[in-house]
Amino acid sequence: MPITANNPNRKSWIEVPIESDFPIQNIPFGVFLTKDDIVTIGTRIGDCAIDLGAMQQLNYFEGIDLTDDMFMQDTLNDFISDGKKTWRLVRNRIGDLFDSNNPKLRDNKEHRDIIIFKMNDIEMQLPILIGDYTDFYSSKEHATNVGKMFRDPENALLPNWLHIPVGYHGRSSTIIPSGIPVHRPMGQTLPNGDTQPVFGPSRLVDFELEMAFITTDANIMGENIPVNEAEDYIFGMVLLNDWSARDIQKWEYVPLGPFLSKNFASSISPWIVTMDALEPFKTKGPKQSPAPLPYLQQKGKHAFDINLEVYITPEKTDSTLVSKSNFKYMYWSMAQQLAHHTSNGCKVNSGDMMGSGTISGSTEDSFGSMLELTWGGKNPIKMKDGSERKFINDNDTVTMKGYCQNGQIRIGFGEVKSKLLPPFVRQ
């Protein structure tokens, strides 16, 4: 089935600002709360949110096999469960209905008033019920930098890193949408030079520039997913700020890896951009040497050219761009991650989320965390207001943006934006 929604020559009758992340070729999916306190599934074109629940009630999806309440729910899980054919049919239909040459909805003011909202009049929600969350560690540059700082600089990568997409199971209970503030976590740390740990606020709170992919129901328990089929089970992607507390992490990560240093908060952008929309931006990933084992071997283009930016905004001052990176730098592809994840028969469900791991490039300005950008705090970054940052201060806001661009279209993710508050005080 062709992806007609991707037609680069198509224009919408909804105005789309120049440099918008959301032209008619994007058609992402999300969940929002209307000013009448109704939760609905929707999409976005330009600065308008579109109520897909209202569209379904008004029969705009006639002929597509959907349950009666598919878009009148508070999560996308059931829609994602329906699979790739349904996602494509719905996206194509939305593209047709909002095409500038189609009068069906364009000329029906009564329906337009029910279906279309200004973004300023709605509140974005977490788009899925996340049952399970896995975080990978798939940037060679990031793993090398951390290895140099925490272990032996001459042997920065552990022996298994070039053979498997390393990952760990995280907490889904503290994944939050953009705009929700995060409290500085408390925890155990081992101060430099001491032999006994102390308990208190983390002093080294960091961001991690990541992306995450959302899966559909992929397999039954015991079944593995072949790497050449894995992309069929990926619905779409979001930006992910996987907050980290580096001092807590350093004390706790041996022998079992990250725990409280990572699970206090992970922030995601609220619009899921589909893999269909990202298809024009596929590119080749880094050369893998040594060659992976046969179950992880891929040919062709399986990386995605997604430009990424990170900004820090101190309270009451301007934002400072601190990192410019790209998702195409990732050593292990999403298909390889999913194939490896299920290679032992692990069951993957609709709405599961897989984090890429920190995305770092080869240049110092493309590193994806403050740990790397300041090299453990040794090289502070100067903000526009003259202050310096080794890590994230209380009341700083971290904003991540991502977009793809070629000669014809730009498709983006919007942003994930969160403010770091002081430790939570129980009243």
Secondary structure, DSSP 8 states (H G I E B T S, - for coil): ---GGG-TT--BSS---TT-S--TTT--BEEEE-TTS-EEEEEEETTEEEEHHHHHHTTTTTTS---TTTTSSSSSHHHHHT-HHHHHHHHHHHHHHTBTT-HHHHT-HHHHHHHEEEGGG-EE---S----EEEE---HHHHHHHHHHHS-GGG-S-TTTTTS--EEEE-STTEEETT--EE--EEEE--TT-SS-EEEE-S-EE-BEEEEEEE-----TT----TTTGGGGEEEEEEEE--EEHHHHHHH-TTT--STTTTT-EEE-SSBEEHHHHGGGEE-----SS---GGG---S--EE--EEEEEEE-TTS--EEEEEEEGGG-SS-HHHHHHHHTTT-----TT-EEE------SSGGG-SBHHHHTTTTTS-EE-TTS-EESS--TT-EEEEEEEEE-SS-EEEEEEEEEEEE------
